[in-house]
Amino acid sequence: MREKVECISCGEYFDLDEDRNIDDIIYCPECGSQLKIISLNPPEVEPVENENLREDLDEDNEEDL
């Protein structure tokens, strides 16, 4: 049986596939938020930290200068 998980960005509940694992990245089908699975029983998610993305963008901008 599939478990339901709540998107912490928009509050929408959606099915969590049975083959998912802790630390998997999933997307909310309603708002598209990127979420990281932190618990399977009960299912819980947290927002994905975008620090690495920001660092990559900063490096790209420095190369353009």
Sine and cosine of phi, psi and omega as CSV:
sin_phi,cos_phi,sin_psi,cos_psi,sin_omega,cos_omega
0.00,0.00,0.70,-0.72,0.02,-1.00
-0.98,0.22,0.62,-0.79,0.06,-1.00
-1.00,-0.04,0.47,-0.89,0.08,-1.00
-0.99,-0.12,0.61,-0.79,0.06,-1.00
-0.78,-0.62,0.55,-0.84,-0.01,-1.00
-0.98,-0.20,0.78,-0.63,0.11,-0.99
-0.94,0.35,0.82,-0.58,-0.02,-1.00
-0.98,0.19,-0.15,0.99,0.04,-1.00
-1.00,0.06,-0.71,0.71,-0.10,-1.00
-0.88,-0.47,-0.19,0.98,0.03,-1.00
1.00,0.08,-0.02,1.00,0.01,-1.00
-0.94,0.35,0.67,-0.75,0.12,-0.99
-1.00,-0.10,0.68,-0.73,0.04,-1.00
-0.56,-0.83,0.30,-0.95,-0.04,-1.00
-0.94,0.33,0.67,-0.74,0.12,-0.99
-0.97,-0.23,0.87,-0.49,-0.02,-1.00
-0.85,0.52,0.59,-0.81,-0.05,-1.00
-0.90,0.43,-0.43,0.90,-0.07,-1.00
-1.00,0.04,0.17,0.99,0.01,-1.00
-0.99,0.17,0.43,-0.90,-0.01,-1.00
-0.78,-0.62,0.29,-0.96,0.10,-1.00
-0.86,0.52,0.63,-0.78,-0.03,-1.00
0.98,0.19,-0.03,1.00,0.12,-0.99
-0.92,0.40,0.52,-0.85,0.07,-1.00
-0.98,-0.20,0.79,-0.62,0.03,-1.00
-0.81,-0.59,0.19,-0.98,0.01,-1.00
-0.83,-0.56,0.67,-0.74,0.07,-1.00
-0.94,0.34,0.80,-0.60,0.00,-1.00
-0.94,0.35,-0.30,0.95,-0.03,-1.00
-1.00,0.07,-0.80,0.60,-0.10,-0.99
-0.94,-0.35,-0.19,0.98,0.04,-1.00
0.99,0.12,0.09,1.00,0.01,-1.00
-0.87,0.49,0.61,-0.79,0.05,-1.00
-1.00,0.05,0.82,-0.58,-0.09,-1.00
-0.78,-0.63,0.59,-0.80,0.02,-1.00
-0.95,-0.30,0.76,-0.65,0.02,-1.00
-0.97,0.26,0.84,-0.54,0.01,-1.00
-0.93,-0.36,-0.23,0.97,0.03,-1.00
-0.43,-0.90,0.60,-0.80,0.04,-1.00
-0.97,-0.23,-0.43,0.90,-0.04,-1.00
-0.65,-0.76,1.00,-0.05,0.03,1.00
-0.98,0.20,0.39,-0.92,0.00,-1.00
-0.92,0.39,0.79,-0.61,0.04,-1.00
-0.64,-0.77,0.53,-0.85,0.03,-1.00
-0.75,-0.66,0.30,-0.95,0.11,-0.99
-0.68,-0.73,0.38,-0.92,0.02,-1.00
-0.91,0.41,0.53,-0.85,0.05,-1.00
-0.98,0.21,0.77,-0.63,0.06,-1.00
-0.95,0.31,0.76,-0.64,-0.02,-1.00
-0.99,-0.16,0.40,0.92,-0.02,-1.00
-0.88,0.48,-0.67,0.74,0.00,-1.00
-0.89,0.45,-0.62,0.78,0.03,-1.00
-0.90,0.44,-0.68,0.73,0.02,-1.00
-0.89,0.46,-0.67,0.74,0.01,-1.00
-0.89,0.47,-0.67,0.74,0.02,-1.00
-0.89,0.46,-0.66,0.75,0.00,-1.00
-0.92,0.39,-0.64,0.77,0.03,-1.00
-0.88,0.47,-0.67,0.75,0.02,-1.00
-0.90,0.44,-0.65,0.76,0.02,-1.00
-0.90,0.43,-0.65,0.76,0.00,-1.00
-0.92,0.39,-0.59,0.81,0.02,-1.00
-0.91,0.42,-0.59,0.81,0.00,-1.00
-0.92,0.40,-0.47,0.88,-0.02,-1.00
-0.97,0.23,-0.29,0.96,-0.06,-1.00
-0.98,0.20,0.00,0.00,0.00,0.00
